[in-house]
Amino acid sequence: MQEHDLLATSWTWAGTGPVAERVRAVGDAGFAGLSLSLDDLHEVRATTGFAALRRVLDRAGIVWVQLGPLDRWWTHDGHSTDDDADRGVVLEAAATLSAWQVVVRADSGVSPTSPASMVADWVALAAQAEQVGAQLVLEPEPWSNIPTIERASRFVAAAGHPNGGLLLDAMHTLRGGSTLASVVQGVSPTVLAAVELSDGLLHTPSGLTLAEESRTARHLPGAGAWDLPGLVRVVRGLGFDQPWGVEVRTPVHRATPLAEALRTAAAATRAVLDAADAMDEPAAPAMPTTPAPTSAVDFEPRVPPHPTEPVRRHDTGTGAPA
């Protein structure tokens, strides 16, 4: 089987211990990369500093450093000094830590911004990230103003900045209505820049919003009902091949000692990737692999609706960002 670089997303290695100790646990579990949250970045800046953290990352064997996700990077009426502080700490950390990527969210506010009005801010931030050596990547979420991976691909491609990319999160993609076939058809290989793997049930558990499920029911890869080996083969066909982000967010994971939880997450993900490597073994997908109806993955009308036709409803009430 192939060797695979794994990246522990911030929730996978979250904990109450010092950042340096948790970084060492990530490296000891066999991960080659990690994602640092804004909370971690602000803590490090206020204590040990980013130069010291870079030395810790080097000793732990961490070569892929991802930062974020950054919220409220677009022009909006409620702009605050906190927004400026978050943007500043991400860019400062990216420069000192030699970060690979800066991840940003779309707008999930009560009255979300039009994606078209975010293009100029996206281009400006992509240029700033490029100056500090990091790629800017967009993570679409089903409850945001860019709810599907297909729409996010079009947004990044249309914006046209060469330093802009797209993050495909398995849960957000599948819960957004996409299928393996629609990902192949709707995601541009030129913009796909990062992938995060988790597993889940066929349907969102009763009583949970999509955002709540994203926060509490991201199961170990291979422990749920999704065809993750099939998804891995699809994104490889689009040109992506490591590092593979791993995002596990369950009560059991959080209650398990960090070192053990990380080893389990790494082993489970490698098993999924090994299954994807075994091309001679046909997959038996539990999730749909036929093209979804256009309305399931694309809420953006190509032409204005006729006055006599009902206006397509947008998803609402799905909660706050994960």
Secondary structure, DSSP 8 states (H G I E B T S, - for coil): -----EEE-TTTT--SS-HHHHHHHHHHTT-SEEEE-HHHHHHHHHTT-HHHHHHHHHHHT--EEEEEEE---S--TT--HHHHHHHHHHHHHHHHHT-SEEEEE---SSS---GGGGHHHHHHHHHHHHHTT-EEEEE--TTSSS-SHHHHHHHHHHH--TTEEEEEEHHHHHHTT--HHHHHHHS-TTTEEEEEE-B--SS--TT--HHHHHHH-BB-TTSSSS-HHHHHHHHHHTT--S-EEE--B-HHHHHS-HHHHHHHHHHHHHHHHHHHH-TTS----SS--S---HHHH--S-SS---TTS----------S--
